[in-house]
């Protein structure tokens, strides 16, 4: 029988054995730091705080300092290459955009984070995997869903699910324990190499959500930046080079975030649904994603037939839905992935963009095996000539028999 999920702080006492290790995801923020404090107070002798590096902004040194102060051992797992190759690349080929509003981002990181934590827990012989998502965060069902589909055998979940704790109380208890975290945080943030995302705090109200300009880093426009061009090249559905320079996907995304971001590109805002249908506001900046997704669709259109693309567009939203709902490792997302991978195999070519402040326009679309015409008049002449030749070569129809 599977152990019950961990959904409250009271369960830490009833479900956890103080003599056995515990793995908990750790961002260095208020919620994850407070959980370390509670585990220490619970008498858990061996706590492993896991930080999965997927290109985030937070400082590893700061995390190590907080974890050490709260009696936990910090593990920083570098998963940047895996995140780009196995998750972001799949999202580009799937045109993973939530309801046509914004590219998905944290959706892609949660299954990787869950898998990394479960694997570490297995190596350490840990009894449980904990995280700190609450019920107003989609992360709750994505991490739990991933751990469930991965078949993690021990208890897992977030004690904040049924036991929310007031922000001031968390600060006060941590301060009393000698850990004084930054108090003046205006929003909740999440970052990786694909996206910087903000929500909550001053962004709680969709009807009034002016975003302070200094929150944007990647997409802060530089007014003195002159128009420029950039060429993005794909091979078998994978972005491989900028301006003819081959580079790993992590570097390509990083460079494109800087180059496209200088023109103020890649800002998104939108409402995303929670587990029971309520919606919350999220703000994103994703300059590289903006250009790569558009580039992919152009190259795909140059390489694939229209009917195939139409069918793929329907499967794209199935793919997005399954990933969003915490079923990345589920059979339907994996089945949709097979179709998308088959479409990606012949998708090779490039797009040249002219970047200017506030916008980007295509200047060239090329394909390895193109379906487009470059000279319509010449094509019409050839098509007519071929049709005429076929007509002349066709045998004359047999005469109908005369009935007497």
ZAGUKOL-425137 format. One line per field, with one value per residue (C-alpha): residue number from 1; x, y, z; residue in one letter. Coordinates in Angstrom, 2 decimals, m for minus. Layout:
<atoms>
tidren c(NUM ...)
x c(X ...)
y c(Y ...)
z c(Z ...)
gufi c(a ...)
</atoms>
This chain:
<atoms>
tidren c(1 2 3 4 5 6 7 8 9 10 11 12 13 14 15 16 17 18 19 20 21 22 23 24 25 26 27 28 29 30 31 32 33 34 35 36 37 38 39 40 41 42 43 44 45 46 47 48 49 50 51 52 53 54 55 56 57 58 59 60 61 62 63 64 65 66 67 68 69 70 71 72 73 74 75 76 77 78 79 80 81 82 83 84 85 86 87 88 89 90 91 92 93 94 95 96 97 98 99 100 101 102 103 104 105 106 107 108 109 110 111 112 113 114 115 116 117 118 119 120 121 122 123 124 125 126 127 128 129 130 131 132 133 134 135 136 137 138 139 140 141 142 143 144 145 146 147 148 149 150 151 152 153 154 155 156 157 158 159 160 161 162 163 164 165 166 167 168 169 170 171 172 173 174 175 176 177 178 179 180 181 182 183 184 185 186 187 188 189 190 191 192 193 194 195 196 197 198 199 200 201 202 203 204 205 206 207 208 209 210 211 212 213 214 215 216 217 218 219 220 221 222 223 224 225 226 227 228 229 230 231 232 233 234 235 236 237 238 239 240 241 242 243 244 245 246 247 248 249 250 251 252 253 254 255 256 257 258 259 260 261 262 263 264 265 266 267 268 269 270 271 272 273 274 275 276 277 278 279 280 281 282 283 284 285 286 287 288 289 290 291 292 293 294 295 296 297 298 299 300 301 302 303 304 305 306 307 308 309 310 311 312 313 314 315 316 317 318 319 320 321 322 323 324 325 326 327 328 329 330 331 332 333 334 335 336 337 338 339 340 341 342 343 344 345 346 347 348 349 350 351 352 353 354 355 356 357 358 359 360 361 362 363 364 365 366 367 368 369 370 371 372 373 374 375 376 377 378 379 380 381 382 383 384 385 386 387 388 389 390 391 392 393 394 395 396 397 398 399 400 401 402 403 404)
x c(0.00 1.37 2.16 m0.16 0.95 2.41 0.03 0.43 3.09 1.44 2.26 5.98 5.68 3.50 5.04 8.76 11.35 13.91 16.69 16.27 17.31 14.83 15.24 13.59 13.66 15.32 15.19 16.65 13.38 11.13 8.96 11.81 13.91 11.00 10.55 14.21 13.57 10.53 12.44 15.22 12.71 11.13 14.46 15.23 18.93 19.82 18.18 19.34 18.35 18.31 18.79 18.48 20.42 18.55 19.97 18.33 19.29 19.65 23.05 24.39 26.54 23.50 21.62 24.55 24.74 21.02 21.00 24.05 22.50 19.44 21.40 20.87 23.31 22.95 23.16 23.41 22.64 23.66 20.89 21.18 22.15 19.50 16.85 17.67 18.02 15.22 12.65 13.09 13.96 10.81 8.75 10.07 9.12 5.73 5.14 4.31 2.26 m0.48 m3.79 m1.97 m1.02 2.50 5.17 5.20 8.22 8.09 5.89 9.04 11.27 9.08 9.34 13.12 13.36 11.12 13.13 16.44 15.16 13.75 17.01 19.03 16.62 17.16 20.96 20.82 18.23 15.99 12.53 10.66 10.82 9.35 8.72 7.05 4.44 1.07 m2.39 m2.31 0.71 0.55 3.86 1.95 0.26 3.22 5.75 3.30 2.15 5.72 6.66 3.53 4.16 7.82 6.65 8.50 7.95 8.08 5.95 6.15 4.38 4.20 3.17 1.93 m0.89 m3.17 m1.06 m0.46 1.74 1.56 4.52 5.26 5.25 7.74 10.05 9.75 10.49 13.45 14.78 14.51 16.50 19.24 18.28 17.16 16.00 15.27 11.88 11.16 10.40 7.57 6.70 7.28 9.76 10.91 13.69 15.51 17.49 14.23 12.19 12.03 8.57 6.87 3.59 1.83 2.57 2.01 0.96 m1.91 m4.69 m5.21 m7.29 m4.37 m0.89 1.62 4.99 7.96 10.36 13.35 11.96 12.82 16.43 16.53 14.01 15.06 15.19 18.24 16.98 20.38 20.46 20.51 18.51 20.39 19.90 20.14 19.79 18.49 19.19 17.45 18.48 15.89 13.84 16.69 18.12 21.82 23.32 23.08 24.47 26.16 27.97 27.14 26.67 25.00 21.35 22.06 24.47 22.19 19.28 21.51 22.85 19.43 18.01 20.58 20.30 16.51 16.03 17.95 15.00 12.41 11.15 9.63 7.39 4.20 1.36 m1.58 m3.96 m3.20 m5.65 m5.13 m6.10 m9.81 m10.19 m9.49 m6.97 m3.96 m1.89 1.65 4.21 7.09 10.07 11.29 13.15 14.82 11.59 9.73 12.10 12.79 9.13 8.28 11.35 10.45 6.95 8.34 10.84 8.23 5.84 8.57 9.23 5.89 2.57 m0.31 m2.54 0.22 0.77 m2.97 m3.04 0.10 m1.47 m4.23 m1.72 0.36 m2.35 m2.78 0.98 0.77 m2.25 m0.61 2.59 0.66 m1.41 1.61 1.54 4.88 5.74 2.22 1.37 m0.65 2.11 4.61 2.36 1.90 5.67 6.20 4.05 5.83 9.24 8.24 7.31 10.60 12.79 12.41 12.27 15.62 16.27 16.79 15.10 16.78 15.19 15.65 15.42 14.31 13.08 9.77 9.59 11.13 10.45 11.57 14.03 14.72 13.16 15.09 14.62 16.84 14.03 11.66 8.04 7.87 8.17 10.86 9.64 5.88 5.81 8.43 6.51 3.26 4.95 6.42 3.14 1.20 3.83 3.75 m0.04 m0.10 2.52 0.59 m2.58 m0.88 0.64 m2.62 m4.23 m7.39 m10.52 m11.98 m15.03 m18.28 m19.85 m22.75 m25.84 m28.07)
y c(0.00 3.41 5.79 8.80 12.07 14.71 17.67 19.29 20.12 17.83 14.86 15.54 14.22 11.19 10.03 10.78 8.80 11.20 8.64 8.40 10.97 13.35 15.10 18.46 20.81 24.08 27.43 29.55 31.44 31.93 28.80 26.35 27.89 27.66 23.97 23.33 25.01 22.82 19.65 20.63 21.30 17.91 16.29 14.99 14.26 14.20 16.73 17.05 20.31 19.93 22.80 21.81 24.24 24.82 28.27 30.13 33.55 32.69 32.56 29.15 30.76 32.31 29.00 27.17 29.73 29.43 25.63 25.37 27.76 25.49 22.26 20.90 19.63 21.41 19.48 21.60 19.43 20.90 19.93 22.79 20.66 18.07 20.75 22.33 19.09 16.93 19.54 22.93 21.40 19.25 22.32 24.22 21.41 21.09 24.86 24.72 27.87 28.00 28.70 30.93 33.34 32.58 29.88 27.36 27.52 26.20 23.42 22.09 22.26 20.50 16.93 17.26 18.64 15.88 13.18 14.58 14.71 11.17 9.80 11.52 10.21 6.71 7.04 8.41 5.94 8.85 8.13 11.05 13.79 17.12 20.40 23.68 24.41 25.63 25.20 28.55 27.33 24.97 23.54 21.51 19.19 19.12 17.95 15.53 14.27 13.65 11.82 9.69 8.72 8.04 5.57 7.14 4.60 6.85 9.71 12.92 16.25 19.72 20.47 23.86 22.19 22.03 24.10 27.60 29.72 33.50 35.25 37.39 34.30 32.53 35.55 35.89 32.22 32.17 35.37 33.86 30.89 33.22 33.32 36.78 36.48 39.43 40.82 43.31 40.85 42.31 39.23 35.50 34.62 31.57 31.47 29.11 29.48 29.59 32.07 34.59 34.52 36.68 36.29 37.04 40.00 43.25 41.16 39.38 41.44 40.90 44.09 46.23 44.87 47.46 45.68 47.73 48.11 47.14 43.61 42.93 41.93 40.06 42.22 45.65 47.60 49.66 52.67 53.28 49.75 49.91 47.44 44.21 40.79 37.32 33.94 30.94 27.49 24.20 20.65 17.89 20.18 21.26 24.81 24.40 27.75 31.53 33.35 30.12 29.62 26.20 26.10 24.03 24.84 26.33 28.87 29.56 30.39 32.54 34.57 35.00 36.18 38.99 39.88 39.78 41.17 44.32 45.25 44.69 41.45 38.49 39.92 38.02 38.32 35.99 34.08 30.43 28.05 26.31 22.75 23.50 26.04 29.32 31.52 33.53 36.17 35.38 37.68 36.36 37.54 35.06 36.81 33.66 31.68 34.37 34.19 30.43 29.41 31.74 30.61 26.96 27.45 29.21 26.42 23.76 25.45 25.40 21.68 19.99 19.71 21.89 18.98 17.48 20.81 21.15 17.76 18.60 21.82 19.81 17.50 20.46 21.58 17.99 17.92 21.26 20.17 16.93 18.74 21.50 19.03 17.19 14.29 14.80 11.14 10.01 7.88 10.51 13.14 10.50 9.33 12.91 13.30 10.47 12.29 15.60 13.94 12.45 15.93 17.33 14.87 16.64 20.14 21.65 25.19 28.72 32.06 35.45 38.17 41.90 43.05 46.55 48.16 46.51 44.10 41.59 40.87 37.96 38.68 35.12 31.68 28.73 24.96 22.00 20.38 23.29 23.13 26.80 28.46 31.00 31.88 31.59 32.43 29.82 27.25 28.06 27.65 24.28 23.08 23.96 22.34 19.14 19.02 19.54 16.83 14.41 15.17 14.55 11.29 9.93 7.30 8.38 7.05 3.97 4.60 3.63 0.47 1.00 m0.76 m2.27)
z c(0.00 m1.00 1.88 2.26 0.64 2.91 2.94 6.38 8.95 11.50 9.25 9.59 13.13 12.32 9.03 9.36 11.33 12.89 12.36 8.59 5.92 4.28 0.93 0.41 m2.55 m1.63 m3.42 m0.65 m0.33 2.66 2.31 1.71 4.51 6.94 6.09 6.95 10.30 10.97 10.06 12.45 15.22 14.45 15.25 11.76 12.05 8.34 6.01 2.41 0.72 m3.07 m5.49 m9.16 m11.34 m14.60 m15.24 m12.38 m11.04 m7.37 m5.68 m4.69 m2.01 m0.36 m0.45 1.10 3.91 4.74 4.54 6.80 9.33 9.50 9.81 6.30 3.72 0.37 m2.90 m6.07 m9.10 m12.46 m14.89 m17.39 m20.38 m19.61 m19.14 m22.49 m24.44 m23.01 m22.04 m23.73 m27.11 m26.91 m26.05 m29.08 m31.44 m29.71 m29.99 m26.28 m25.72 m23.09 m24.88 m27.36 m24.55 m23.33 m23.75 m20.92 m18.66 m15.08 m16.50 m18.17 m15.11 m12.55 m13.90 m14.17 m10.62 m9.28 m11.03 m9.80 m6.21 m6.39 m7.78 m5.04 m2.41 m3.77 m3.58 m0.02 1.22 2.14 3.54 1.89 m0.75 0.33 m1.46 m0.52 m3.20 m1.91 m3.38 m5.21 m7.19 m10.17 m9.00 m6.40 m8.88 m11.26 m8.68 m7.05 m10.44 m11.57 m8.37 m8.67 m12.31 m11.53 m8.90 m5.99 m3.17 m0.09 1.25 m0.79 m1.00 0.51 4.11 2.89 0.96 4.02 6.46 5.08 7.33 7.55 5.93 9.02 11.22 8.99 9.04 12.83 13.57 11.20 12.72 16.19 14.85 13.64 9.95 8.83 5.23 2.98 4.02 1.25 m1.52 m3.65 m5.73 m5.94 m8.66 m10.57 m13.11 m15.41 m18.63 m20.63 m18.58 m15.73 m14.12 m11.47 m9.57 m6.27 m4.03 m5.93 m8.94 m7.19 m8.79 m12.55 m12.67 m11.49 m12.08 m13.20 m13.29 m12.04 m14.94 m12.81 m12.43 m16.05 m16.71 m20.00 m21.85 m20.63 m23.93 m24.79 m26.79 m28.42 m29.91 m33.70 m35.81 m36.46 m38.00 m36.55 m38.30 m36.38 m37.89 m37.10 m37.92 m37.50 m35.30 m33.01 m32.88 m33.61 m34.59 m34.63 m37.67 m38.75 m35.42 m33.97 m30.21 m27.48 m26.90 m23.47 m25.00 m27.95 m25.63 m23.43 m26.35 m27.89 m24.57 m24.63 m28.32 m28.60 m25.10 m25.98 m28.23 m25.48 m27.01 m25.19 m22.47 m21.64 m19.16 m18.74 m16.51 m15.84 m14.18 m10.88 m9.99 m9.56 m12.36 m10.56 m12.36 m11.27 m13.02 m14.13 m15.78 m17.89 m19.88 m22.53 m25.39 m26.75 m26.51 m28.42 m31.37 m31.33 m31.29 m34.16 m36.09 m35.65 m37.03 m40.11 m40.82 m40.10 m42.54 m45.18 m44.67 m43.90 m45.67 m44.55 m43.49 m41.38 m39.61 m38.95 m37.26 m35.32 m34.01 m32.38 m30.71 m29.54 m27.12 m25.90 m25.25 m23.41 m21.36 m20.21 m19.22 m17.42 m15.41 m14.05 m16.48 m18.25 m17.66 m18.60 m21.61 m23.49 m23.42 m24.49 m27.33 m28.56 m28.35 m30.84 m33.42 m32.77 m33.04 m36.40 m37.62 m36.31 m38.23 m41.65 m40.10 m41.09 m42.23 m41.00 m40.44 m40.61 m38.50 m38.52 m34.92 m34.04 m30.84 m29.97 m32.89 m35.28 m38.96 m41.11 m43.91 m45.10 m44.62 m45.99 m45.83 m46.60 m48.64 m49.27 m50.28 m51.15 m54.56 m55.35 m58.85 m59.28 m63.00 m63.87 m61.77 m63.59 m66.98 m65.95 m64.46 m67.61 m69.84 m67.77 m67.83 m71.62 m72.17 m70.01 m71.95 m75.32 m74.12 m72.80 m75.11 m76.86 m75.22 m76.86 m79.07 m77.52 m79.04 m81.44 m80.29 m83.04)
gufi c(x x x x x x x x x x x x x x x x x x x x x x x x x x x x x x x x x x x x x x x x x x x x x x x x x x x x x x x x x x x x x x x x x x x x x x x x x x x x x x x x x x x x x x x x x x x x x x x x x x x x x x x x x x x x x x x x x x x x x x x x x x x x x x x x x x x x x x x x x x x x x x x x x x x x x x x x x x x x x x x x x x x x x x x x x x x x x x x x x x x x x x x x x x x x x x x x x x x x x x x x x x x x x x x x x x x x x x x x x x x x x x x x x x x x x x x x x x x x x x x x x x x x x x x x x x x x x x x x x x x x x x x x x x x x x x x x x x x x x x x x x x x x x x x x x x x x x x x x x x x x x x x x x x x x x x x x x x x x x x x x x x x x x x x x x x x x x x x x x x x x x x x x x x x x x x x x x x x x x x x x x x x x x x x x x x x x x x x x x x x x x x x x x x x x x x x x x x x x x x x x x x x x)
</atoms>
